[in-house]
Amino acid sequence: MSFALINDRFPGNAASANDAFDTNRRTVESGIARGSGPAFARSIGNEPRGILRHGAWDALFIGLALAHGVLLLLAPSVSLIALAFWWNANTIAHNFIHCPFFRSRTWNAVFSVCLTMLLAVPQRLWRDRHLAHHTGRPWRWRWSRQLVFEMVCVSGLWTILLVSAPMFLLTVYLPGILIGLGLCQLQGHFEHERGTTSHYGRIYNFLFFNDGYHVEHHAHPAEFWRSLPGHAALAARASRWPPVLRWLEYCNLDGLEHLVLRSKTLQRFVLKKHEKAVRALLPRMKGVHRVTIVGGGLFPRTALILRKLLPESELTIIEANLENLRTARAYLNGRVRLMHEFFQGGVEADTDLLVVPLAFLGDRDAIYRQPPAPAVLVHDWVWRRRETSTIVSWLLLKRLNLVTR
């Protein structure tokens, strides 16, 4: 979840925005000075005069917060409470805590209380947690008058619901808040799981006010949300999935491979199924002394099986990912030759048997038409049968095809 960086008493005017960092001020400001300082200063200088720091854009967030409250009063449900909590936390609340909407400290404090009542979580508490997150320091509880007041408000809200509508509290409101918190936890986890990661999808960034520019946000934590696309980092780690859906990356082949690496049970399962398939096709391959396995990194099941079935053969793994080779080496004990290079599918392979993985990025049909070796074992989807073939596993939707010259 994204929350952060306002003054202990809230900034009273635009000029005080650069002073909005207290205990961790030097750490955060040094990051801003390296990246967004000049741009931030320009944006402050161009701000419209009035109650709001960013005029209509801040008014939009305030209006959306009001709409959130109206929906909760008119049509409360578990799904509405959960989704509105998650969306508000990562848009309105997030942007308010980074760039408070009002010039007046008093009005910023009042709006913080309003968000606290909408989300049933003290915003001052989230501010401190996110400040620690941005500076990479452990979060520590810090008392303040604002935090105490917001905690009293939340306690009062829960008490009123418990007394006046206990069934609604237990069956609708509480589950909705817990699911919303879970969605925020899921979002925050995948925004940083493998290092800070951005998502540049237009729909998500329209609906979430550029929240997808997360690498850029960490580089420029005080930057106004509309300015983040101008800081897009070419070398930024990015995902095609929004954070809350980023678990879908594990549904691809690499994700499944990593699951196999973590489970001895899955390793035994895939070894058993693949060995059975290779044994069925092995009698049709003659004079196999040299074997080349493409993409045998991560869990090297094919190398382990062929080392067992063809103990006198020379095995070579060609893998473009160096980290995958390092992972595979732990399973092979140095008895297989490892080559860090990209396999060119259209090139004649100097081997007796070539093994092509399901994740092969080249032209698989060209391999079927013109086998680059005397014998080629091609891992493929279960519905793509070619020449001599056997099923590896219906559960894995996988088969093994043998093509020969």
C-alpha positions as a Markdown table, in Angstrom:
| # | Residue | x | y | z |
|---|---|---|---|---|
| 1 | Met | 0.0 | 0.0 | 0.0 |
| 2 | Ser | 1.3 | 3.4 | -0.8 |
| 3 | Phe | 1.3 | 6.2 | 1.8 |
| 4 | Ala | 3.9 | 8.8 | 2.8 |
| 5 | Leu | 5.7 | 12.0 | 3.4 |
| 6 | Ile | 3.9 | 14.8 | 5.0 |
| 7 | Asn | 4.9 | 17.1 | 7.9 |
| 8 | Asp | 4.0 | 16.1 | 11.4 |
| 9 | Arg | 1.6 | 19.1 | 11.5 |
| 10 | Phe | 0.8 | 19.1 | 7.8 |
| 11 | Pro | 2.3 | 21.8 | 5.5 |
| 12 | Gly | 0.6 | 25.1 | 5.9 |
| 13 | Asn | 1.5 | 26.4 | 2.4 |
| 14 | Ala | 3.1 | 25.4 | -0.8 |
| 15 | Ala | 6.5 | 26.7 | 0.2 |
| 16 | Ser | 6.6 | 24.4 | 3.2 |
| 17 | Ala | 6.3 | 21.3 | 1.0 |
| 18 | Asn | 10.1 | 21.0 | 0.8 |
| 19 | Asp | 10.1 | 20.9 | 4.7 |
| 20 | Ala | 7.6 | 18.1 | 4.9 |
| 21 | Phe | 10.0 | 15.5 | 6.2 |
| 22 | Asp | 10.8 | 15.3 | 9.9 |
| 23 | Thr | 12.7 | 12.5 | 11.5 |
| 24 | Asn | 13.8 | 11.0 | 8.2 |
| 25 | Arg | 14.0 | 14.3 | 6.4 |
| 26 | Arg | 17.6 | 14.2 | 5.2 |
| 27 | Thr | 17.3 | 10.8 | 3.7 |
| 28 | Val | 14.2 | 11.5 | 1.7 |
| 29 | Glu | 15.2 | 15.0 | 0.6 |
| 30 | Ser | 18.5 | 13.7 | -0.7 |
| 31 | Gly | 16.6 | 11.4 | -3.1 |
| 32 | Ile | 14.4 | 14.3 | -4.2 |
| 33 | Ala | 17.4 | 16.5 | -4.7 |
| 34 | Arg | 19.0 | 13.9 | -7.0 |
| 35 | Gly | 16.0 | 13.6 | -9.2 |
| 36 | Ser | 12.8 | 15.6 | -8.8 |
| 37 | Gly | 14.0 | 18.7 | -6.9 |
| 38 | Pro | 14.1 | 21.2 | -9.8 |
| 39 | Ala | 10.9 | 19.9 | -11.4 |
| 40 | Phe | 9.2 | 19.9 | -8.0 |
| 41 | Ala | 10.3 | 23.5 | -7.4 |
| 42 | Arg | 8.9 | 24.5 | -10.8 |
| 43 | Ser | 5.6 | 22.8 | -10.1 |
| 44 | Ile | 5.3 | 24.7 | -6.8 |
| 45 | Gly | 6.1 | 27.9 | -8.5 |
| 46 | Asn | 3.3 | 27.3 | -11.0 |
| 47 | Glu | 0.6 | 26.4 | -8.5 |
| 48 | Pro | -2.6 | 28.3 | -8.7 |
| 49 | Arg | -3.5 | 30.6 | -5.8 |
| 50 | Gly | -6.3 | 29.5 | -3.6 |
| 51 | Ile | -7.3 | 27.0 | -0.9 |
| 52 | Leu | -6.1 | 24.0 | -2.9 |
| 53 | Arg | -2.4 | 23.4 | -3.8 |
| 54 | His | -3.1 | 21.9 | -7.2 |
| 55 | Gly | -6.5 | 23.5 | -8.0 |
| 56 | Ala | -8.9 | 21.3 | -9.9 |
| 57 | Trp | -6.9 | 18.1 | -9.6 |
| 58 | Asp | -7.0 | 18.3 | -5.8 |
| 59 | Ala | -10.7 | 19.1 | -6.0 |
| 60 | Leu | -11.2 | 16.0 | -8.1 |
| 61 | Phe | -9.7 | 13.8 | -5.3 |
| 62 | Ile | -11.8 | 15.5 | -2.7 |
| 63 | Gly | -14.9 | 15.0 | -4.8 |
| 64 | Leu | -14.1 | 11.3 | -5.3 |
| 65 | Ala | -13.6 | 10.9 | -1.5 |
| 66 | Leu | -17.0 | 12.4 | -1.0 |
| 67 | Ala | -18.5 | 10.0 | -3.6 |
| 68 | His | -16.8 | 7.1 | -1.7 |
| 69 | Gly | -18.6 | 8.2 | 1.5 |
| 70 | Val | -21.9 | 8.5 | -0.3 |
| 71 | Leu | -21.7 | 5.0 | -1.8 |
| 72 | Leu | -20.9 | 3.5 | 1.6 |
| 73 | Leu | -24.0 | 5.2 | 3.1 |
| 74 | Leu | -26.4 | 4.3 | 0.2 |
| 75 | Ala | -25.3 | 0.8 | -0.9 |
| 76 | Pro | -22.8 | -0.8 | 1.6 |
| 77 | Ser | -21.7 | -4.3 | 0.6 |
| 78 | Val | -18.6 | -6.5 | 1.2 |
| 79 | Ser | -17.4 | -6.0 | -2.4 |
| 80 | Leu | -18.0 | -2.2 | -2.4 |
| 81 | Ile | -16.3 | -1.7 | 0.9 |
| 82 | Ala | -13.3 | -3.9 | -0.1 |
| 83 | Leu | -12.8 | -2.5 | -3.6 |
| 84 | Ala | -13.3 | 1.1 | -2.5 |
| 85 | Phe | -10.9 | 0.7 | 0.4 |
| 86 | Trp | -8.2 | -0.7 | -2.0 |
| 87 | Trp | -8.8 | 1.9 | -4.7 |
| 88 | Asn | -8.9 | 4.9 | -2.3 |
| 89 | Ala | -5.9 | 3.8 | -0.4 |
| 90 | Asn | -3.8 | 3.7 | -3.5 |
| 91 | Thr | -5.1 | 6.8 | -5.1 |
| 92 | Ile | -6.7 | 9.5 | -3.0 |
| 93 | Ala | -5.0 | 8.7 | 0.3 |
| 94 | His | -1.7 | 7.9 | -1.3 |
| 95 | Asn | -1.6 | 11.2 | -3.2 |
| 96 | Phe | -2.9 | 13.2 | -0.2 |
| 97 | Ile | -0.2 | 12.0 | 2.1 |
| 98 | His | 2.6 | 12.7 | -0.5 |
| 99 | Cys | 1.2 | 16.0 | -1.7 |
| 100 | Pro | -1.4 | 17.4 | 0.8 |
| 101 | Phe | -4.3 | 18.9 | -1.1 |
| 102 | Phe | -4.8 | 22.1 | 1.0 |
| 103 | Arg | -2.5 | 25.0 | 1.8 |
| 104 | Ser | -3.9 | 25.2 | 5.3 |
| 105 | Arg | -2.5 | 22.8 | 7.9 |
| 106 | Thr | -5.8 | 22.8 | 9.6 |
| 107 | Trp | -7.7 | 21.7 | 6.5 |
| 108 | Asn | -5.2 | 19.0 | 5.8 |
| 109 | Ala | -5.6 | 17.7 | 9.3 |
| 110 | Val | -9.4 | 17.7 | 8.9 |
| 111 | Phe | -9.2 | 15.9 | 5.6 |
| 112 | Ser | -6.9 | 13.3 | 7.1 |
| 113 | Val | -9.6 | 12.6 | 9.7 |
| 114 | Cys | -12.2 | 12.3 | 6.9 |
| 115 | Leu | -10.0 | 9.7 | 5.1 |
| 116 | Thr | -9.5 | 7.9 | 8.5 |
| 117 | Met | -13.3 | 7.6 | 8.8 |
| 118 | Leu | -13.7 | 6.4 | 5.2 |
| 119 | Leu | -11.0 | 3.7 | 5.5 |
| 120 | Ala | -11.3 | 3.0 | 9.2 |
| 121 | Val | -7.6 | 3.2 | 9.5 |
| 122 | Pro | -5.7 | 6.2 | 11.1 |
| 123 | Gln | -4.0 | 8.0 | 8.2 |
| 124 | Arg | -1.3 | 9.3 | 10.4 |
| 125 | Leu | -0.3 | 5.7 | 11.2 |
| 126 | Trp | -0.1 | 4.9 | 7.5 |
| 127 | Arg | 1.9 | 8.0 | 6.9 |
| 128 | Asp | 4.5 | 6.9 | 9.4 |
| 129 | Arg | 4.7 | 3.4 | 8.0 |
| 130 | His | 5.1 | 4.5 | 4.4 |
| 131 | Leu | 7.7 | 7.1 | 5.4 |
| 132 | Ala | 9.7 | 4.3 | 6.9 |
| 133 | His | 9.2 | 2.2 | 3.7 |
| 134 | His | 10.5 | 5.0 | 1.5 |
| 135 | Thr | 13.6 | 5.5 | 3.6 |
| 136 | Gly | 14.3 | 1.8 | 4.0 |
| 137 | Arg | 14.2 | 2.0 | 7.8 |
| 138 | Pro | 12.1 | -0.1 | 10.3 |
| 139 | Trp | 8.8 | 1.5 | 11.2 |
| 140 | Arg | 8.5 | 2.5 | 14.8 |
| 141 | Trp | 5.3 | 3.7 | 16.5 |
| 142 | Arg | 5.3 | 7.4 | 17.2 |
| 143 | Trp | 2.6 | 9.1 | 19.2 |
| 144 | Ser | 1.2 | 12.4 | 18.1 |
| 145 | Arg | -2.0 | 14.4 | 18.8 |
| 146 | Gln | -3.2 | 13.7 | 15.3 |
| 147 | Leu | -2.7 | 10.0 | 15.6 |
| 148 | Val | -4.5 | 9.9 | 19.0 |
| 149 | Phe | -7.5 | 11.8 | 17.6 |
| 150 | Glu | -7.7 | 9.6 | 14.6 |
| 151 | Met | -7.6 | 6.5 | 16.7 |
| 152 | Val | -10.4 | 7.9 | 18.9 |
| 153 | Cys | -12.4 | 8.5 | 15.7 |
| 154 | Val | -11.9 | 4.9 | 14.4 |
| 155 | Ser | -12.7 | 3.5 | 17.9 |
| 156 | Gly | -15.9 | 5.6 | 18.0 |
| 157 | Leu | -16.9 | 4.4 | 14.5 |
| 158 | Trp | -16.5 | 0.7 | 15.4 |
| 159 | Thr | -18.3 | 1.2 | 18.7 |
| 160 | Ile | -21.3 | 2.8 | 17.0 |
| 161 | Leu | -21.5 | 0.0 | 14.5 |
| 162 | Leu | -21.1 | -2.6 | 17.2 |
| 163 | Val | -24.0 | -1.2 | 19.2 |
| 164 | Ser | -26.4 | -0.1 | 16.5 |
| 165 | Ala | -25.7 | -2.7 | 13.7 |
| 166 | Pro | -23.7 | -5.7 | 15.0 |
| 167 | Met | -24.7 | -8.1 | 12.2 |
| 168 | Phe | -23.7 | -5.5 | 9.6 |
| 169 | Leu | -20.4 | -5.0 | 11.4 |
| 170 | Leu | -19.6 | -8.7 | 11.5 |
| 171 | Thr | -21.0 | -9.9 | 8.2 |
| 172 | Val | -20.4 | -6.9 | 5.9 |
| 173 | Tyr | -18.2 | -4.1 | 7.2 |
| 174 | Leu | -15.5 | -6.1 | 8.9 |
| 175 | Pro | -15.1 | -8.6 | 6.0 |
| 176 | Gly | -15.0 | -5.7 | 3.5 |
| 177 | Ile | -12.3 | -3.9 | 5.5 |
| 178 | Leu | -10.2 | -7.1 | 5.8 |
| 179 | Ile | -10.5 | -8.0 | 2.1 |
| 180 | Gly | -9.5 | -4.4 | 1.3 |
| 181 | Leu | -6.5 | -4.6 | 3.5 |
| 182 | Gly | -5.6 | -7.9 | 1.9 |
| 183 | Leu | -5.8 | -6.4 | -1.6 |
| 184 | Cys | -3.5 | -3.5 | -0.4 |
| 185 | Gln | -1.1 | -6.0 | 1.1 |
| 186 | Leu | -1.1 | -8.0 | -2.2 |
| 187 | Gln | -0.6 | -4.8 | -4.2 |
| 188 | Gly | 2.3 | -3.6 | -2.0 |
| 189 | His | 4.0 | -7.0 | -2.1 |
| 190 | Phe | 4.0 | -7.3 | -5.8 |
| 191 | Glu | 5.1 | -3.7 | -6.3 |
| 192 | His | 8.4 | -4.6 | -4.6 |
| 193 | Glu | 8.7 | -8.4 | -4.7 |
| 194 | Arg | 11.6 | -8.5 | -7.1 |
| 195 | Gly | 12.7 | -4.9 | -6.6 |
| 196 | Thr | 10.5 | -1.9 | -7.2 |
| 197 | Thr | 8.4 | -2.5 | -10.3 |
| 198 | Ser | 6.4 | -0.3 | -12.6 |
| 199 | His | 3.4 | -1.0 | -14.8 |
| 200 | Tyr | 2.8 | 1.3 | -17.7 |
| 201 | Gly | -0.7 | 0.2 | -18.8 |
| 202 | Arg | -2.9 | 3.1 | -19.8 |
| 203 | Ile | -6.1 | 1.9 | -18.3 |
| 204 | Tyr | -4.6 | 1.1 | -14.9 |
| 205 | Asn | -2.8 | 4.4 | -14.8 |
| 206 | Phe | -5.9 | 6.3 | -15.8 |
| 207 | Leu | -8.0 | 4.7 | -13.1 |
| 208 | Phe | -5.3 | 4.8 | -10.5 |
| 209 | Phe | -3.8 | 8.2 | -11.3 |
| 210 | Asn | -0.4 | 7.0 | -12.5 |
| 211 | Asp | 0.1 | 4.7 | -9.5 |
| 212 | Gly | 1.7 | 2.3 | -12.0 |
| 213 | Tyr | 4.8 | 4.5 | -12.3 |
| 214 | His | 6.1 | 3.0 | -9.1 |
| 215 | Val | 9.9 | 3.0 | -9.9 |
| 216 | Glu | 9.5 | 6.7 | -10.8 |
| 217 | His | 7.5 | 7.3 | -7.6 |
| 218 | His | 10.3 | 5.9 | -5.5 |
| 219 | Ala | 12.9 | 8.0 | -7.3 |
| 220 | His | 10.7 | 11.2 | -6.9 |
| 221 | Pro | 8.5 | 10.6 | -3.8 |
| 222 | Ala | 7.4 | 14.3 | -3.5 |
| 223 | Glu | 6.5 | 14.6 | -7.2 |
| 224 | Phe | 2.9 | 15.5 | -8.2 |
| 225 | Trp | 1.2 | 12.4 | -9.7 |
| 226 | Arg | 0.7 | 14.0 | -13.1 |
| 227 | Ser | 4.4 | 14.6 | -13.5 |
| 228 | Leu | 5.5 | 11.0 | -13.0 |
| 229 | Pro | 5.3 | 9.9 | -16.7 |
| 230 | Gly | 7.8 | 12.6 | -17.5 |
| 231 | His | 10.3 | 10.8 | -15.3 |
| 232 | Ala | 9.8 | 7.4 | -16.9 |
| 233 | Ala | 13.0 | 5.4 | -16.5 |
| 234 | Leu | 14.1 | 3.4 | -19.5 |
| 235 | Ala | 15.9 | 0.9 | -17.4 |
| 236 | Ala | 13.1 | 0.5 | -14.9 |
| 237 | Arg | 11.9 | -2.9 | -13.9 |
| 238 | Ala | 8.4 | -3.3 | -15.4 |
| 239 | Ser | 5.6 | -5.8 | -15.5 |
| 240 | Arg | 2.7 | -6.0 | -18.0 |
| 241 | Trp | 0.4 | -6.8 | -15.1 |
| 242 | Pro | -1.0 | -4.2 | -12.6 |
| 243 | Pro | 0.4 | -5.0 | -9.1 |
| 244 | Val | -2.7 | -6.7 | -7.7 |
| 245 | Leu | -2.8 | -9.1 | -10.7 |
| 246 | Arg | 0.9 | -9.6 | -10.9 |
| 247 | Trp | 0.6 | -13.1 | -9.3 |
| 248 | Leu | -0.5 | -14.1 | -12.8 |
| 249 | Glu | 3.1 | -14.0 | -13.8 |
| 250 | Tyr | 3.5 | -17.3 | -11.9 |
| 251 | Cys | 1.0 | -18.9 | -14.2 |
| 252 | Asn | 3.5 | -18.8 | -17.1 |
| 253 | Leu | 6.2 | -21.4 | -17.7 |
| 254 | Asp | 8.9 | -19.7 | -15.7 |
| 255 | Gly | 6.6 | -19.3 | -12.8 |
| 256 | Leu | 5.8 | -23.0 | -12.8 |
| 257 | Glu | 9.5 | -23.8 | -13.0 |
| 258 | His | 10.1 | -21.8 | -9.9 |
| 259 | Leu | 7.3 | -23.6 | -8.1 |
| 260 | Val | 9.0 | -26.9 | -9.1 |
| 261 | Leu | 12.2 | -25.6 | -7.6 |
| 262 | Arg | 10.6 | -25.1 | -4.3 |
| 263 | Ser | 8.9 | -28.5 | -3.9 |
| 264 | Lys | 10.6 | -31.9 | -3.7 |
| 265 | Thr | 7.2 | -33.5 | -4.3 |
| 266 | Leu | 6.8 | -31.6 | -7.6 |
| 267 | Gln | 10.3 | -32.4 | -8.6 |
| 268 | Arg | 9.6 | -36.2 | -8.2 |
| 269 | Phe | 6.4 | -35.8 | -10.1 |
| 270 | Val | 7.9 | -34.1 | -13.2 |
| 271 | Leu | 10.9 | -36.4 | -13.2 |
| 272 | Lys | 8.7 | -39.5 | -13.1 |
| 273 | Lys | 6.4 | -38.3 | -15.9 |
| 274 | His | 9.2 | -37.1 | -18.2 |
| 275 | Glu | 11.3 | -40.2 | -17.7 |
| 276 | Lys | 8.4 | -42.4 | -18.7 |
| 277 | Ala | 7.9 | -40.4 | -21.9 |
| 278 | Val | 11.6 | -40.4 | -22.8 |
| 279 | Arg | 11.8 | -44.2 | -22.1 |
| 280 | Ala | 8.9 | -44.7 | -24.5 |
| 281 | Leu | 10.8 | -42.9 | -27.4 |
| 282 | Leu | 14.3 | -43.9 | -26.6 |
| 283 | Pro | 14.2 | -47.2 | -28.6 |
| 284 | Arg | 13.5 | -45.2 | -31.8 |
| 285 | Met | 16.8 | -43.2 | -31.4 |
| 286 | Lys | 20.0 | -45.0 | -32.5 |
| 287 | Gly | 23.6 | -44.1 | -32.0 |
| 288 | Val | 23.1 | -41.3 | -29.5 |
| 289 | His | 26.5 | -40.3 | -28.1 |
| 290 | Arg | 26.2 | -36.5 | -27.9 |
| 291 | Val | 23.1 | -34.8 | -26.5 |
| 292 | Thr | 22.3 | -31.1 | -26.6 |
| 293 | Ile | 19.6 | -29.7 | -24.4 |
| 294 | Val | 18.2 | -26.3 | -25.1 |
| 295 | Gly | 17.1 | -24.2 | -22.2 |
| 296 | Gly | 17.9 | -26.7 | -19.5 |
| 297 | Gly | 18.4 | -24.2 | -16.7 |
| 298 | Leu | 16.4 | -23.9 | -13.5 |
| 299 | Phe | 15.3 | -27.5 | -12.7 |
| 300 | Pro | 17.3 | -29.6 | -15.3 |
| 301 | Arg | 14.9 | -32.5 | -15.5 |
| 302 | Thr | 15.9 | -33.6 | -19.0 |
| 303 | Ala | 19.6 | -33.7 | -18.2 |
| 304 | Leu | 18.9 | -35.7 | -15.0 |
| 305 | Ile | 16.8 | -38.2 | -16.9 |
| 306 | Leu | 19.2 | -38.6 | -19.9 |
| 307 | Arg | 22.2 | -38.9 | -17.6 |
| 308 | Lys | 20.4 | -41.9 | -16.1 |
| 309 | Leu | 19.1 | -43.4 | -19.3 |
| 310 | Leu | 22.2 | -42.7 | -21.5 |
| 311 | Pro | 25.1 | -42.8 | -18.9 |
| 312 | Glu | 27.8 | -43.1 | -21.7 |
| 313 | Ser | 26.6 | -40.0 | -23.6 |
| 314 | Glu | 28.0 | -36.6 | -23.5 |
| 315 | Leu | 25.4 | -34.1 | -22.3 |
| 316 | Thr | 25.5 | -30.3 | -23.0 |
| 317 | Ile | 23.0 | -27.7 | -21.8 |
| 318 | Ile | 22.7 | -24.4 | -23.8 |
| 319 | Glu | 21.0 | -21.7 | -21.8 |
| 320 | Ala | 20.7 | -18.0 | -22.4 |
| 321 | Asn | 20.0 | -17.1 | -18.8 |
| 322 | Leu | 23.2 | -17.2 | -16.7 |
| 323 | Glu | 21.3 | -17.3 | -13.4 |
| 324 | Asn | 19.3 | -20.4 | -14.6 |
| 325 | Leu | 22.6 | -22.1 | -15.4 |
| 326 | Arg | 23.8 | -21.4 | -11.9 |
| 327 | Thr | 20.6 | -22.9 | -10.5 |
| 328 | Ala | 20.9 | -26.0 | -12.7 |
| 329 | Arg | 24.5 | -26.6 | -11.7 |
| 330 | Ala | 23.5 | -27.4 | -8.2 |
| 331 | Tyr | 21.5 | -30.4 | -9.4 |
| 332 | Leu | 24.1 | -31.8 | -11.9 |
| 333 | Asn | 27.3 | -32.1 | -9.8 |
| 334 | Gly | 29.5 | -31.0 | -12.7 |
| 335 | Arg | 28.7 | -34.1 | -14.9 |
| 336 | Val | 27.0 | -32.0 | -17.6 |
| 337 | Arg | 28.6 | -29.4 | -19.8 |
| 338 | Leu | 27.0 | -26.0 | -19.4 |
| 339 | Met | 27.1 | -23.3 | -22.2 |
| 340 | His | 25.8 | -19.8 | -21.6 |
| 341 | Glu | 24.5 | -18.7 | -25.1 |
| 342 | Phe | 21.3 | -18.3 | -27.1 |
| 343 | Phe | 20.4 | -21.3 | -29.3 |
| 344 | Gln | 19.8 | -20.4 | -32.9 |
| 345 | Gly | 17.0 | -22.5 | -34.1 |
| 346 | Gly | 17.8 | -22.4 | -37.8 |
| 347 | Val | 21.4 | -23.5 | -37.3 |
| 348 | Glu | 22.6 | -27.1 | -37.8 |
| 349 | Ala | 23.3 | -28.6 | -34.3 |
| 350 | Asp | 26.5 | -30.6 | -33.9 |
| 351 | Thr | 24.9 | -33.3 | -31.9 |
| 352 | Asp | 23.1 | -36.7 | -32.2 |
| 353 | Leu | 20.1 | -35.7 | -30.2 |
| 354 | Leu | 18.7 | -32.2 | -29.7 |
| 355 | Val | 16.1 | -31.6 | -27.0 |
| 356 | Val | 13.9 | -28.5 | -27.4 |
| 357 | Pro | 11.8 | -27.2 | -24.4 |
| 358 | Leu | 8.2 | -26.1 | -24.2 |
| 359 | Ala | 9.4 | -22.5 | -23.6 |
| 360 | Phe | 11.5 | -22.4 | -26.8 |
| 361 | Leu | 11.3 | -18.9 | -28.2 |
| 362 | Gly | 12.2 | -19.7 | -31.8 |
| 363 | Asp | 10.3 | -21.2 | -34.8 |
| 364 | Arg | 9.1 | -24.6 | -33.5 |
| 365 | Asp | 7.4 | -25.5 | -36.8 |
| 366 | Ala | 10.7 | -24.9 | -38.6 |
| 367 | Ile | 12.3 | -27.5 | -36.4 |
| 368 | Tyr | 9.6 | -30.0 | -37.2 |
| 369 | Arg | 10.0 | -29.3 | -41.0 |
| 370 | Gln | 13.8 | -29.4 | -41.0 |
| 371 | Pro | 15.2 | -31.1 | -37.9 |
| 372 | Pro | 18.6 | -29.5 | -37.1 |
| 373 | Ala | 19.9 | -32.9 | -35.7 |
| 374 | Pro | 19.5 | -36.6 | -36.6 |
| 375 | Ala | 17.0 | -36.8 | -33.8 |
| 376 | Val | 15.1 | -34.1 | -32.1 |
| 377 | Leu | 12.9 | -34.4 | -29.0 |
| 378 | Val | 10.4 | -31.5 | -28.9 |
| 379 | His | 8.4 | -30.7 | -25.8 |
| 380 | Asp | 5.0 | -29.3 | -26.9 |
| 381 | Trp | 1.5 | -28.8 | -25.9 |
| 382 | Val | -0.6 | -31.9 | -25.6 |
| 383 | Trp | -2.8 | -31.0 | -28.6 |
| 384 | Arg | 0.3 | -30.6 | -31.0 |
| 385 | Arg | 1.2 | -34.1 | -32.0 |
| 386 | Arg | 4.0 | -34.6 | -34.6 |
| 387 | Glu | 5.3 | -37.9 | -36.0 |
| 388 | Thr | 6.3 | -40.2 | -33.2 |
| 389 | Ser | 4.8 | -38.9 | -30.0 |
| 390 | Thr | 3.9 | -39.7 | -26.4 |
| 391 | Ile | 2.0 | -37.9 | -23.6 |
| 392 | Val | 4.1 | -36.6 | -20.8 |
| 393 | Ser | 1.2 | -35.6 | -18.6 |
| 394 | Trp | -2.4 | -34.6 | -19.1 |
| 395 | Leu | -2.2 | -32.5 | -16.0 |
| 396 | Leu | 0.7 | -30.5 | -17.4 |
| 397 | Leu | -1.0 | -30.4 | -20.9 |
| 398 | Lys | 2.3 | -31.6 | -22.3 |
| 399 | Arg | 3.6 | -34.1 | -24.8 |
| 400 | Leu | 6.9 | -35.2 | -26.2 |
| 401 | Asn | 7.4 | -35.4 | -30.0 |
| 402 | Leu | 10.3 | -37.2 | -31.7 |
| 403 | Val | 11.3 | -36.0 | -35.2 |
| 404 | Thr | 14.1 | -37.5 | -37.2 |
| 405 | Arg | 15.8 | -36.9 | -40.5 |
